[in-house]
């Protein structure tokens, strides 16, 4: 049995780069940084950053481009792919990428309320105007294995309202 599965939770190191293939298929790429903290044998706190190349296809690439930006937190589930290519100078390069299967947007900073739907209506607790609303911790997961037509994820399920995005 073989398994190629990656889970990352980190922050974007750059804005999303959205492109179209010659056949019109959207593809986006961006970097994600993850940190590891530990205490060494001398009791000193250590930190190490890893930088990952992420690729995402289709409608989810368009959503990533629309809602993600440098510094935003994201969770990526996918698989590793290593490919080689030649530069214009003839040098051979190798690049390891995470091909996204699922993506989950992280919360905006707690001090910002824009983009969050607060409950309204009868029985809903209205936030105190002097208190800052906290960002929800869990948001809609985008499953790239689900087709977008038929029984797949629809824009309405993601609450893609320009004035009130789901995160």
C-alpha positions as CSV (number, residue, x, y, z in Angstrom):
1,X,0.0,0.0,0.0
2,X,1.3,3.5,-0.9
3,X,0.2,6.9,0.5
4,X,1.2,10.4,-0.6
5,X,-0.7,12.8,1.7
6,X,0.3,16.2,3.1
7,X,-1.4,18.5,5.6
8,X,-0.2,22.1,6.1
9,X,-1.4,24.9,8.3
10,X,0.5,28.0,7.7
11,X,0.6,31.5,6.3
12,X,0.9,32.6,2.7
13,X,4.3,34.0,1.9
14,X,3.1,35.8,-1.2
15,X,-0.1,36.7,-3.0
16,X,-1.8,34.1,-5.1
17,X,-0.6,33.9,-8.7
18,X,-3.5,32.9,-10.9
19,X,-2.9,31.8,-14.5
20,X,-4.9,30.0,-17.2
21,X,-3.7,27.0,-19.1
22,X,-3.9,27.1,-22.9
23,X,-7.2,25.1,-22.6
24,X,-8.7,27.8,-20.2
25,X,-8.2,25.8,-17.0
26,X,-7.4,28.1,-14.0
27,X,-4.3,27.2,-12.0
28,X,-2.9,29.1,-9.0
29,X,0.3,28.9,-7.1
30,X,1.5,30.4,-3.8
31,X,3.9,29.8,-1.0
32,X,3.0,28.7,2.5
33,X,5.3,29.0,5.5
34,X,5.1,26.7,8.5
35,X,7.0,27.0,11.7
36,X,8.4,24.4,14.1
37,X,9.3,25.4,17.7
38,X,11.2,23.2,20.1
39,X,13.6,23.4,23.1
40,X,17.1,22.1,22.4
41,X,19.1,20.0,24.9
42,X,20.6,23.2,26.4
43,X,17.1,24.5,27.2
44,X,17.2,27.2,24.5
45,X,14.0,27.8,22.6
46,X,14.5,27.2,18.8
47,X,12.3,28.0,15.8
48,X,12.6,26.8,12.3
49,X,10.6,27.8,9.2
50,X,9.8,25.7,6.2
51,X,8.6,27.1,2.9
52,X,6.2,25.1,0.7
53,X,5.1,25.6,-2.9
54,X,1.4,25.0,-3.3
55,X,-0.5,24.5,-6.6
56,X,-4.3,24.5,-6.8
57,X,-6.6,24.0,-9.9
58,X,-10.0,24.9,-11.2
59,X,-12.7,26.9,-9.4
60,X,-10.8,26.5,-6.1
61,X,-7.8,28.4,-7.7
62,X,-10.2,31.3,-8.5
63,X,-11.5,31.3,-4.9
64,X,-7.9,31.2,-3.5
65,X,-7.1,34.2,-5.8
66,X,-10.2,36.0,-4.6
67,X,-9.9,35.5,-0.9
68,X,-6.3,34.7,0.0
69,X,-3.4,37.1,0.3
70,X,0.0,37.3,1.7
71,X,0.0,36.7,5.5
72,X,-3.4,34.9,5.6
73,X,-3.7,31.6,7.3
74,X,-4.7,28.5,5.3
75,X,-5.0,24.8,5.7
76,X,-3.9,22.7,2.7
77,X,-4.5,19.0,2.2
78,X,-2.9,17.5,-0.8
79,X,-0.1,15.3,-2.3
80,X,3.5,15.9,-3.0
81,X,4.7,16.1,-6.6
82,X,8.3,16.6,-7.6
83,X,9.1,17.8,-11.1
84,X,12.2,18.9,-13.0
85,X,12.6,21.6,-15.6
86,X,15.3,23.5,-17.4
87,X,15.9,27.2,-17.0
88,X,16.5,29.6,-19.9
89,X,20.2,29.3,-19.1
90,X,20.0,25.5,-19.5
91,X,20.3,24.6,-15.8
92,X,18.3,21.6,-14.6
93,X,16.1,22.5,-11.6
94,X,13.9,20.3,-9.3
95,X,10.8,21.6,-7.6
96,X,8.6,19.9,-5.0
97,X,5.0,21.1,-4.9
98,X,1.9,20.3,-2.9
99,X,-1.0,19.6,-5.3
100,X,-4.0,20.7,-3.3
101,X,-7.0,18.4,-2.9
102,X,-8.7,20.3,-0.1
103,X,-8.3,23.9,1.2
104,X,-9.7,25.6,4.2
105,X,-9.4,29.4,4.8
106,X,-8.2,30.5,8.1
107,X,-9.7,33.3,10.2
108,X,-8.9,37.0,9.7
109,X,-7.2,38.7,12.6
110,X,-9.6,39.0,15.6
111,X,-9.6,42.8,15.5
112,X,-11.3,42.9,12.0
113,X,-15.0,42.2,11.7
114,X,-15.4,42.6,8.0
115,X,-16.1,39.3,6.2
116,X,-17.8,37.6,9.1
117,X,-21.5,36.9,9.3
118,X,-22.7,37.4,12.8
119,X,-26.0,35.7,13.8
120,X,-29.1,37.9,13.4
121,X,-32.7,37.5,14.1
122,X,-34.8,36.3,17.0
123,X,-32.8,34.8,19.9
124,X,-29.4,35.7,18.3
125,X,-27.0,37.3,20.7
126,X,-26.0,40.7,19.4
127,X,-22.3,41.6,20.1
128,X,-21.6,44.4,22.5
129,X,-20.5,47.4,20.4
130,X,-17.6,48.0,22.8
131,X,-16.3,44.5,22.4
132,X,-14.4,43.2,19.4
133,X,-16.0,40.2,17.7
134,X,-13.7,37.2,17.5
135,X,-13.1,35.4,14.2
136,X,-14.6,32.0,13.8
137,X,-12.0,29.2,14.0
138,X,-13.5,26.8,11.5
139,X,-14.7,27.7,8.0
140,X,-15.9,26.0,5.0
141,X,-13.6,23.3,3.5
142,X,-13.3,23.2,-0.2
143,X,-13.0,19.6,-1.4
144,X,-11.3,19.4,-4.8
145,X,-12.4,15.8,-5.3
146,X,-16.1,16.9,-5.5
147,X,-17.3,18.0,-8.9
148,X,-18.7,21.6,-9.0
149,X,-21.7,20.7,-11.1
150,X,-24.2,18.1,-10.0
151,X,-23.7,17.2,-6.3
152,X,-20.6,19.3,-5.7
153,X,-19.9,22.5,-3.8
154,X,-21.9,25.4,-5.1
155,X,-21.2,29.1,-4.7
156,X,-24.3,29.4,-2.5
157,X,-22.9,26.8,-0.1
158,X,-19.8,28.9,0.3
159,X,-21.9,32.1,0.9
160,X,-19.9,33.9,-1.8
161,X,-21.5,37.3,-1.3
162,X,-19.1,40.1,-2.3
163,X,-20.2,42.3,0.6
164,X,-20.0,39.5,3.1
165,X,-17.4,36.7,2.2
166,X,-17.5,33.6,4.4
167,X,-14.3,34.4,6.3
